[in-house]
């Protein structure tokens, strides 16, 4: 059984017991425990089920590399699936449930898959479930899908808060082992701005567990002193519980700080995502121990040797009473010593090496522990817990020489440097034959914007597994001058690569040797992939799912590609690795989203009159980041009724529209006129001061992209109105041309959209209400005719009055300083009372412009429409040598006389044609699609005419006036419509020119 | 080629799966072929497959710089749909979707086409009108789609928040026979079928030059030597302009990174594919249980197969806002691929200025769904010199201004 030792545990505080539950069972641990340590202390080794075969799974590691021990943590809205217990700090009241089983962890029906394992090898689903065809959707996939996934999906809205922040430093040191500390000390002492981060809550990495002596002191003390010194440096920032998740181009480092995972609901943000600009990254990320591939290496109780040591030393937890150690290297002997120190039984150390000498094995032998040379494990006995191991010759085929009873196995296949940060941005690896590991190739580092290396690997991450080398390497990486910290450890004999155990194992044993514990990928699966031609390491990964589990192959990848290399009879470097992708361990989507959710999801732009609208029944419509009133609903009034009322009231009396969202870009300078002549299809440089002109803008292809009224404010200043949705885009467009192409033109632009509130005062009473406000502007038709502007004061507020109309009515658009927008609006509402004033929304705006046959960008245009299609030839200058889009619209398809062109449509019965309807033509095209000859671009019920009106683009439409078309709707009806002029209302323009 | 079936698996199980054939043969280049396809991604392999199956041309080599299926075929979010607005797009994507329906049977390889339905959310009035337009167009194009209301959206996707404070869901364009497939399997299945027809699939073989005589192609130079051919198909998304450069012409293509990510696997909670274009993200759940997430492309050109972090943030924000339960899930892995972008965001399947050279590229962010249809059209074009499906996708359309612009339908083209 696994249990808590009576003494020891450098990280736990026995004075502070914590209560928690696992699958509802109450358990106890101590402050400083990880949940994994606490579970083991409560003799809970079996904690989950594997993905494919539902095999029993126990804790195998002690850190981020853990593939098995994932639980659902928390309850209700704070429930989170797939929490790795080896990195979950225990807290009082924690509740965890195991995953991927039914009905229970101990008795799981899904384990039938394990019985069928030989019928379910790698990639079996590609070869099966092909017939009969409908079965995949209706039978096979639903069945497979039900058994997929690990933890259950959260249901509720997350109550926690997440932060994002930026950091800047010269050197970011990743990893809080002695290497990271040495590098940070070196860089910090040199005066660099340093960030030091450690993913766990505790410092010191392996050295403190392994009893290394640093600079003559115990590693424990050296680490404490180093942290104290770093803590005292103003230029150094030290962060625990912070994992460097990924490295991006130009040294952009992503770090994930788990602030309150262990103190849920305490009011602090749960996670914080740091985006760090680092001059240099020092990856002191350590190394991860590799499992050995022997039959039954997935039975709960088989653990990494280093993890067994960690549990004993850090948390005073013994994973088993009798632990057999199996290894191909000297380091695992430290586990034997640690267990012996704790008074636990180590029946044997099984060493695959034929000849084992060296100080560490000798020390183990001196304790009276058997060391079996040239031996391997033929098979692990036990189902939900190890009961023993069968020993064989490593060089043989697995004949059992003896059986040893035990309840835990500590395995070590050597170490793999953690090279993720090195690799994220293209750093390359070199195979180290002696160490049987990939290590960063210093000749091929990831490079930054300046072409220089932006990552330095240090210590074990750089392949230096011995403490002394590790410290020297890290000291140098940190730019240290003078002597590096020194370390004393036992000398280690070289390891001997062992990729399967025993060497000559047959198919039956290979089918029981797990490589990827979570995804149930075995040696036999990788060999099958190789046999079937999935030879690229990427093919093998994808075919077998090796390394695709939540640990992303931290334990399995190197073993897997070594097995693949052997199967392909090629050296390991020829096989290579799969791509290392961020994040190093999974990070919460919430942290990635940060504070941007709900009301803060995107900036909400409000016009100065926003609150007034809100208080007066606005039914909002999102328009870009703005909110605009679609209409103003009165109590008991439907939306359509409100829209009709607003249209009629504006046509017959007085309407007010908040037009503040309209883009307002000032263009100024000696070359401004020339610039605008290039931007607009028509001529703007000739516009007299005081006048307005409607203009069109096209992209280089000649397609219409925006429109609006331009006013010339002074000799060198123009004000360009754009569509509401187009303001930012058009401003960017202007700057793009000015900065990239016409950089020597003397033009400034400024987007003043938010500096002005703008109100459209519309209707027969428009002049009257403005005159009632009083001011110094002569608003008479003679003084301020259509398409002119004037400025002065209105109702005591500075105003610029544009006499323009998008409705066909007498209309003034009045811009006032944004800060006075609300006051101005309220003055108009008050003054308009006698005239029956009503505000109107975007839908009334749309209807009135359609009644008048005015186009709307985004309705009549869609990025494929040229001005000529809309009958706007008049707005295309023939005098100008060039403008944006001119060349584009001269191409053959654009000048084709047979294009879809703008017309109006009138239904004889007054019905409204559905939005988006197409006009079919006879026959089908070469691909069997019905031919078309046009489409409806805008369609409304016109309150003014009390019938349906529509605008449409129809093949040669203007030449076909009076023709009747049949237009099918997706509602199943066919609408008859007559082609008419698109101007349904006041075609002579008498209303707007009064 | 041994047929795959449950019986074959059972038979092999009894002998420890020692008897399986290679899925595709290992091949060294022959001196010449009737046709060479450069690029063993989905589109290249499908082009070769239909050259053999539909046109009897089997003396074909598919040449691949790296490992087959290693480009965007193996990096996408596996969405298959055909609810496109413009006729040429709807034609080729619907052809493709219908080929996907029976592809597992045609290839004798389970590519797991799962017609679980794809919905594109409308979250502004403008989007509502855009999708109504697409629905009308689809009705005439023979593509089965419908515009559904928010209640039906919620019914199909219980985890969605249709009442988000910023962009409430106003409806959706729903294509019930759209869905997903297992992307790697598509490449592997085609490769196996090509190999079975006697075609050579040559991996780790980079094309370094294109040989021409008198304006006509005669072969390619590769890292495994020169290989002759009469017809050459260039199907190398991400590097199309480089191959065109070797053939002496230019393509209107820009190369940008598109990223995707997956969460850790969870038990099934969403069976359909949802695309939210206003907030810009899309989401589905794989059969393994991972939430598969995609978003927009990077704004700058590059070849790194990585991308900018801020795009991941934008995409995840969009989806956490739309699906609040995602918040406590974790990102397992993110990755990127390089996509070809044309001026109108529609593909190119075309003859080129070099006689005998054909190009299939420019699939932008949405190529996976097109693989069978694209291969079908490319094969026809290479075999016959013309294909109705490819007709409008000529590279010369940009010269004429005859764009096939899908972005106009309020949609983004994934």
Interface residues (C-beta under 8 A of the other chain):
Chain A: X51 X78 X79 X80 X81 X82 X118 X119 X121 X124 X125 X126 X127 X128 X129 X130 X131 X133 X136 X137 X141 X144 X145 X146 X148 X149 X150 X151 X152 X153 X154 X155 X156 X157 X158 X246 X248 X249 X252 X254 X275 X424 X425 X426 X507 X508 X511 X524 X528 X531 X532 X533 X534 X536 X538 X539 X542 X543 X545 X550 X552 X579 X581 X582 X583 X586 X587 X588 X589 X590 X592 X593 X594 X596 X597 X598 X599 X601 X602 X604 X621 X622 X623 X630 X701 X702 X703 X858 X859 X862 X863 X864 X888 X889 X891 X892 X893 X894 X914 X915 X916 X917 X918 X920 X925 X926 X927 X928 X929 X930 X932 X935 X968 X969 X970
Chain B: X4 X5 X6 X8 X9 X10 X13 X16 X17 X18 X20 X21 X22 X23 X24 X25 X26 X66 X67 X68 X69 X70 X74 X87 X88 X90 X91 X95 X101 X102 X104 X105 X108 X109 X110 X112 X113 X114 X115 X116 X123 X124 X125 X126 X128 X129 X130 X131 X132 X133 X134 X135 X136 X137 X139 X140 X141 X142 X146 X147 X159 X164 X165 X166 X167 X182 X184 X185 X188 X189 X203 X263 X264 X265 X266 X267 X268 X269 X271 X278 X279 X286 X287 X288 X289 X304 X306 X308 X309 X312 X313 X316 X317 X319 X320 X321 X324 X325 X326 X327 X328 X329 X330 X331 X332 X333 X334 X335 X343 X388 X389 X391 X397 X399 X400 X401 X402 X403 X405 X407 X408 X409
